[in-house]
Amino acid sequence: GAAEQYQYILRDESMHCNFGIDLINAIKLENPHLWTPAFKARVCELFRTAVDLEYRYAEDTMPRGVLGL
């Protein structure tokens, strides 16, 4: 039922998050010269923007919140 669907969503979102972490770590390992303070700040800025957009999307699609949370 619904609980199973939430488990699938959690699994998929966790995989997306891990992919992003692995990608950034690969960039750092393969191109350490790129990992400057400016690049690090830009990556952080992009993540903050992504989180903000996701949060606003959730608020827009579920204006009364998630039932039970």
N, C-alpha and C positions, 0 to 999 in steps of 0.2 A: 504494500500500500504506500501511503505517503512517506512513512519512515524509510522505506527502502529507496524511494526516489531521493530523499534528502541525503542518504548515504552515497548514492551515485554522484550527486551534485558536489558533496564534500570531497569525494575522491577526485573528481575531475578538477575542481578548483585547486586542490592541493597539488595536483600534477602540473597545472599551469604555473603556480607559484614556484615550485621546484625547478621547472624549466627556466624561468626567469633568473633564478639564483644561479643555476648551472651556467647559463649563458654569460652572465656578468663575470662569474669566476673564470670561465674560459677566456674571455676577453682580457682579463687581468693577467692570466698566465701566459697567453700567447703574445700579448702586446703590452708588456708592463710599462713601456714608455707612454702609452695612452692614458694610464691611470694617474692623471695629474689631479691636483686639487680642483681645478676648474671642471674637469670631466666628471669627477666624483660628485661635485655639487650639482652638475646638470642631471646626472642619473638620479640623485636624490629628489631633485625638483620634478623630474618626470614621474617618479613613483608617487610623490605627494599629489600631483595632478591626477594620476590614474586612480588613486584611492578616493579623492574628492569626487571624481566623475562617477565612480561606482556607487559611492554613498548617495549622491544626488539621484542616480538612476533608481536605486532601491527606494528612496523616498517618493519618487515620482510614480513608480509602479505599485508601491504598497503604502499609500498615504496614511493608512491606519496602523501601520507596522505589521510585523509578523505575529500572527496569533500565537500566544504562549510565550513570547520573548519580551 
